[in-house]
Amino acid sequence: MNQLEDMQIFVGTVDAQSFTAAADKLGLSKQFISRRIMALEDRLGVRLLNRTTRKLSITDAGTAYYERAHKIIDEVQEAEQLVSNRNATPRGTLRLSAPMSFGTLHLGPAIARFMEHYPEVRIELDLSDRFVDIVGEGYDMAIRIGHLGDSSLIARQIAPAQIVACASPAYLKQRGTPQTPAELKDHDLLLYGHSRNVEWTFYAQGKALQVPVKGRLRANNGELACAAATAGLGIVLLPTFIVGKALREKQLVTLLNEWAPLPLTIYAVYPQHRQSSLVVKTLADFLRNAFGKTNF
C-alpha cells in the first residue's frame, strides 16, 4: 500500500465520518481501513482520529493532514485528466468562495445546474462577505465583485453589474426625492457594509464625489438592507444583482441616476497553479455563459 492510497483511505474515512461508511464507499473492508489508518498514524507518529464506540472525530493533526492530503489527491486527479484526455469529463472536488448575497440570489441555481450537468464534480461552497485568502486558505476559485487590484490571481469576467441608489415609492412620497448627492444628508439612509465609516461614491462628468453617510440601519447583508428599503425605511445604495427584482417589480425606484457610481464587474478568480484544472476552467466557462448576458 503506497502513501497516496493511504491518503485516499484517510480522506475517504474523514468524509464518510465512519469506518463502516468509508468501507461501503471505497469497496474495502472495515477492518482493512482501520488497520491502514493505524499504520499511517504509526508511520507519522501522531494520532489523526479519535475513535469512540459511536463516532470518529478528527484531531488537529488529522485536520492539517486531511487538508494537505485532499489537495494532493485533487492535484493528482487533475494531472491525470490533463495528460490522458483533453476532452475528459470534469471530476473531483472544487472549493469555491463567493459573496453571501450573490451566492444566495444567483449562484445557487447556477451551481445546481452545473452539478447536474457534471455529476462527477463535488463542490464545497463557502458563502461569506469577508475577503478570503484564496491561496492561503486552499480555495480553488472565488467569485469577486468590484474593481480588482494588482494580483497574481487569474481573473475571468463573468458578468457586469451596476450600483444604484434607490428607495420605495412610499418613502419618496413622504420624504421627497433627493436631486443631488448632497441632499442625502436630509434623508434616512440604510447602510450596507462592515466599516463604521461609510462613504457613498458617485460620479459626475468623470469626477468622483464621495459623500459621508450615516443611517438608522447598518447591515452586513445586502438582502436585509434591500428588504428595509422596500419596507419604506429609507434610501439604499446596492448592486443591481441584489435590488434588481425589487426594481423590476416597482417596489423600489432608482435615484440620482446622473451621478451613477461606476459599474461593477463580477469575476471568477483562481490561482495560477489551478489554471490547468479542467473543473476550474469548466466552471468559469459555465458561469460566464450563465451570467454573461444577465441583466441584473
C-alpha positions in Angstrom: 0.0 0.0 0.0 1.6 3.3 -1.0 1.3 6.8 0.5 -1.2 8.1 -2.0 -3.5 5.1 -1.3 -3.2 5.7 2.4 -4.1 9.4 1.8 -7.2 8.3 -0.2 -8.3 5.9 2.5 -7.9 8.6 5.2 -9.6 11.3 3.3 -12.5 8.9 2.4 -12.9 7.9 6.0 -13.0 11.5 7.2 -15.5 12.4 4.5 -17.7 9.4 5.4 -17.3 10.0 9.2 -17.2 6.3 10.0 -15.2 3.2 9.1 -18.4 1.4 8.0 -19.5 4.2 5.6 -15.9 4.5 4.3 -15.8 0.8 3.6 -19.0 0.9 1.6 -17.8 3.9 -0.4 -14.3 2.6 -1.0 -15.2 -1.0 -1.6 -12.8 -2.2 1.2 -13.4 -4.0 4.5 -13.9 -2.0 7.7 -11.1 -3.9 9.3 -8.7 -3.2 6.4 -9.4 0.5 6.6 -8.9 0.6 10.3 -5.6 -1.2 10.1 -4.3 1.1 7.3 -5.2 4.2 9.2 -3.5 2.8 12.4 -0.4 2.0 10.3 -0.5 5.6 8.9 -0.6 7.0 12.4 2.3 4.8 13.4 4.3 6.0 10.5 3.6 9.7 11.1 3.9 9.4 14.9 0.7 11.2 15.6 -3.0 10.4 16.2 -5.1 11.5 13.3 -8.5 10.2 14.5 -10.2 9.8 17.9 -12.2 6.7 18.0 -15.2 6.0 20.2 -17.9 3.4 20.1 -20.3 5.8 18.4 -18.3 8.1 16.1 -15.0 9.3 14.8 -13.6 12.7 15.5 -10.6 14.2 13.8 -7.7 15.6 15.7 -5.9 18.9 15.0 -3.0 17.0 13.4 -5.6 15.0 11.4 -7.2 18.1 10.2 -3.9 19.5 8.9 -3.1 16.2 7.2 -6.6 15.9 5.7 -6.4 19.4 4.1 -3.0 18.7 2.5 -3.9 15.2 1.5 -7.1 16.4 0.0 -5.3 18.9 -2.2 -2.7 16.3 -3.2 -5.4 13.8 -4.3 -7.2 16.5 -6.3 -3.9 17.6 -8.0 -3.1 14.0 -8.9 -6.5 13.6 -10.4 -6.1 16.8 -12.4 -2.7 15.8 -13.6 -4.1 12.6 -14.9 -7.0 14.4 -16.6 -4.7 16.9 -18.2 -2.5 14.2 -19.9 -5.0 11.4 -20.5 -7.8 13.1 -22.4 -8.3 16.8 -23.4 -12.0 16.1 -23.7 -12.2 14.3 -20.3 -15.3 14.9 -18.2 -14.6 17.3 -15.3 -14.3 15.4 -11.9 -13.0 16.0 -8.5 -13.6 18.4 -5.7 -13.6 22.2 -6.1 -13.5 24.6 -3.2 -15.4 27.8 -4.1 -15.8 31.1 -2.1 -18.4 33.6 -3.0 -20.1 36.7 -1.6 -23.2 35.9 0.5 -26.0 37.8 -1.4 -24.7 36.9 -4.9 -24.4 33.3 -3.8 -27.9 33.0 -2.3 -29.7 35.0 -5.0 -27.9 33.9 -8.2 -25.1 31.4 -7.7 -27.0 28.6 -6.0 -29.3 27.8 -9.0 -26.3 28.0 -11.4 -24.2 25.7 -9.3 -27.1 23.2 -9.1 -27.3 23.2 -12.9 -23.6 22.8 -13.2 -23.5 19.8 -10.8 -26.4 18.2 -12.6 -24.5 18.5 -15.9 -21.2 17.2 -14.4 -22.2 14.5 -11.9 -18.5 13.6 -11.1 -17.8 17.1 -9.6 -18.1 17.8 -5.9 -18.3 21.5 -4.8 -17.5 22.8 -1.4 -19.1 26.3 -1.4 -18.3 28.9 1.3 -20.6 32.0 1.2 -19.1 34.9 3.1 -18.6 38.6 2.5 -15.1 38.6 4.1 -12.1 38.9 1.8 -10.7 35.3 1.7 -7.0 34.5 1.0 -7.6 32.1 -1.9 -4.1 30.5 -1.9 -3.5 30.6 1.8 -6.9 29.1 2.7 -6.8 26.5 0.0 -9.7 27.7 -2.3 -9.7 26.7 -6.0 -11.8 29.6 -7.1 -13.6 32.7 -5.7 -16.2 35.0 -7.0 -15.2 38.6 -6.6 -17.2 41.7 -7.4 -15.9 45.2 -8.0 -12.6 46.6 -9.2 -9.7 44.1 -8.8 -6.3 45.3 -7.6 -2.9 44.0 -8.7 -2.7 40.3 -8.0 -1.1 37.1 -9.2 -4.5 35.6 -9.4 -6.1 34.8 -12.8 -9.4 36.7 -13.3 -12.2 35.8 -15.7 -15.0 38.3 -16.3 -18.4 36.6 -15.5 -20.9 39.4 -15.8 -21.4 43.2 -15.5 -23.5 44.8 -12.7 -24.4 48.3 -11.6 -24.6 50.0 -8.3 -27.8 52.2 -7.8 -29.3 54.4 -5.2 -32.9 53.5 -4.7 -35.9 53.8 -2.4 -39.5 52.8 -2.2 -42.2 55.0 -3.9 -43.9 55.3 -0.4 -40.7 56.7 1.2 -40.2 59.2 -1.6 -43.8 60.3 -1.5 -43.4 61.0 2.2 -39.9 62.5 2.3 -39.3 63.8 -1.3 -36.8 62.7 -3.9 -33.2 64.0 -3.5 -31.9 65.7 -6.6 -28.2 65.7 -5.7 -26.0 63.5 -3.5 -25.6 66.4 -1.1 -29.3 66.2 -0.3 -28.8 62.7 1.1 -27.9 64.3 4.5 -31.6 65.1 4.9 -32.8 61.5 4.4 -32.9 58.2 6.2 -30.1 56.1 4.8 -29.7 52.3 5.0 -26.1 51.3 5.1 -24.5 48.1 3.8 -21.1 47.1 4.8 -18.7 46.2 7.6 -16.9 49.6 8.1 -18.1 52.1 10.7 -17.0 55.0 8.4 -19.2 54.7 5.3 -18.9 56.9 2.2 -21.1 56.6 -0.9 -19.2 57.4 -4.1 -21.0 59.0 -7.0 -19.6 60.2 -10.3 -20.4 63.3 -12.4 -18.5 64.4 -15.5 -15.8 61.8 -14.8 -15.1 63.0 -11.3 -15.7 61.1 -8.1 -17.9 62.7 -5.4 -17.6 61.0 -2.0 -20.5 61.6 0.4 -20.1 60.7 4.1 -23.3 59.0 5.2 -24.9 57.9 8.4 -28.0 55.9 8.8 -30.6 54.4 11.1 -29.7 50.9 9.9 -26.3 49.3 9.2 -26.3 45.7 7.9 -23.6 43.4 6.7 -26.1 41.7 4.4 -27.4 43.3 1.3 -30.6 41.4 1.1 -31.6 42.7 4.6 -30.8 46.3 3.5 -32.9 45.8 0.4 -35.8 44.5 2.4 -35.6 47.5 4.7 -35.7 49.8 1.6 -38.7 48.1 0.1 -40.4 48.5 3.5 -40.0 52.2 3.2 -37.4 52.8 5.8 -35.0 54.8 3.7 -32.6 55.1 0.8 -30.1 52.3 0.0 -27.1 52.0 -2.3 -26.7 48.5 -3.6 -25.7 46.4 -6.6 -28.4 45.6 -9.1 -27.9 41.8 -8.6 -29.4 42.4 -5.1 -32.1 45.1 -5.9 -32.9 44.1 -9.5 -36.0 42.1 -8.7 -37.4 44.9 -6.5 -36.8 47.4 -9.2 -38.5 45.3 -11.9 -41.5 44.8 -9.6 -41.6 48.6 -8.9 -41.0 48.1 -5.2 -38.0 50.3 -5.5 -37.1 53.1 -7.9 -33.7 54.4 -8.7 -32.4 57.9 -7.7 -29.6 60.2 -8.7 -29.1 58.5 -12.0 -27.0 61.4 -13.3 -24.4 60.6 -10.5 -24.4 56.9 -11.0 -21.5 55.1 -9.4 -19.1 53.3 -11.7 -20.3 49.9 -13.0 -19.1 46.7 -11.3 -17.7 43.5 -12.9 -18.3 40.1 -11.5 -15.2 37.9 -11.8 -14.2 34.3 -11.2 -10.6 34.4 -9.8 -8.3 31.5 -9.2 -4.5 30.9 -8.5 -2.1 30.4 -11.4 -1.4 26.8 -10.3 -5.1 26.0 -10.9 -5.4 27.3 -14.5 -4.7 23.8 -15.9 -7.6 22.3 -13.8 -10.3 21.1 -16.1 -13.0 21.5 -13.4 -11.9 25.1 -12.6 -11.9 26.1 -16.3 -15.2 24.4 -17.0 -16.9 26.1 -14.0 -15.6 29.5 -15.1 -16.8 29.0 -18.6 -20.2 27.8 -17.3 -20.7 30.8 -15.1 -19.7 33.2 -17.9 -22.3 31.6 -20.1 -24.9 31.6 -17.3 -24.5 35.2 -16.3 -22.7 37.0 -19.2 -25.9 38.3 -20.7 -27.9 38.6 -17.5 -29.4 42.0 -16.8 -29.2 42.1 -13.1 
